[in-house]
């Protein structure tokens, strides 16, 4: 990444509070920081309208996936 682009991007970088628990990482405000920091270098922050227009083509697929954990219930015996 060229220095100017890195500097432009780093001035908008958000930082997470450190925490010893995994629960905090699941909170919306913590998850959104990761998405924000991964915005493209081409994101235009000069005005709200330009910002909205520049993220219309952003790929948020990795951040919108829902990870489902399957759980199998134990079988109940029918022997009375």
Wavefront OBJ file of the C-alpha trace (Angstrom):
o trace
v 0.000 0.000 0.000
v 1.451 3.379 -0.891
v 2.156 5.721 2.077
v -0.433 8.338 1.162
v -3.229 5.773 0.901
v -2.178 4.140 4.147
v -2.135 7.515 5.930
v -5.509 8.514 4.502
v -6.999 5.251 5.676
v -5.308 5.164 9.065
v -6.753 8.501 10.128
v -10.192 6.841 10.191
v -9.076 3.614 11.860
v -11.011 2.501 14.937
v -9.462 0.530 17.778
v -11.063 -2.175 19.878
v -10.837 -2.246 23.634
v -8.923 -5.256 24.793
v -10.951 -7.796 26.672
v -10.249 -11.173 28.166
v -13.645 -12.579 27.189
v -14.961 -13.859 23.876
v -18.412 -12.498 24.659
v -17.322 -8.914 23.978
v -16.185 -9.852 20.454
v -19.762 -10.845 19.594
v -21.239 -7.430 20.469
v -22.341 -5.443 17.412
v -20.212 -2.405 18.224
v -17.099 -4.603 18.355
v -17.903 -6.492 15.146
v -18.529 -3.295 13.204
v -15.009 -2.029 13.990
v -13.525 -4.896 11.978
v -15.764 -4.110 9.003
v -14.949 -0.391 9.232
v -11.196 -0.998 9.332
v -11.386 -3.279 6.300
v -13.061 -0.692 4.059
v -11.324 -0.271 0.732
v -8.659 2.386 0.230
v -10.936 3.821 -2.460
v -13.649 4.640 0.109
v -14.392 8.367 -0.092
v -14.784 9.998 3.337
v -15.018 13.595 2.118
v -18.812 13.865 2.562
v -21.577 11.601 3.837
v -23.092 11.321 0.357
v -19.771 10.338 -1.226
v -19.118 7.869 1.576
v -22.506 6.197 1.066
v -21.977 6.044 -2.697
v -18.450 4.642 -2.352
v -19.519 1.730 -0.144
v -22.376 0.682 -2.413
v -19.965 -1.545 -4.333
v -18.128 -2.845 -1.263
v -18.085 -6.591 -0.709
v -19.398 -7.281 2.795
v -20.068 -10.969 2.152
v -17.529 -12.247 4.683
v -19.042 -10.046 7.376
v -22.655 -10.988 6.674
v -22.251 -14.753 6.820
v -23.971 -16.428 9.703
v -22.007 -19.261 11.196
v -24.385 -21.956 12.362
v -23.292 -24.636 14.757
v -25.291 -27.812 14.461
v -26.376 -29.563 17.578
v -27.915 -33.014 17.697
v -30.331 -33.742 20.483
v -29.752 -36.997 22.302
v -32.091 -39.821 21.396
v -34.731 -40.588 23.984
v -35.250 -44.225 24.730
v -38.798 -45.485 24.162
v -38.375 -48.285 26.678
v -40.765 -47.522 29.519
l 1 2 3 4 5 6 7 8 9 10 11 12 13 14 15 16 17 18 19 20 21 22 23 24 25 26 27 28 29 30 31 32 33 34 35 36 37 38 39 40 41 42 43 44 45 46 47 48 49 50 51 52 53 54 55 56 57 58 59 60 61 62 63 64 65 66 67 68 69 70 71 72 73 74 75 76 77 78 79 80
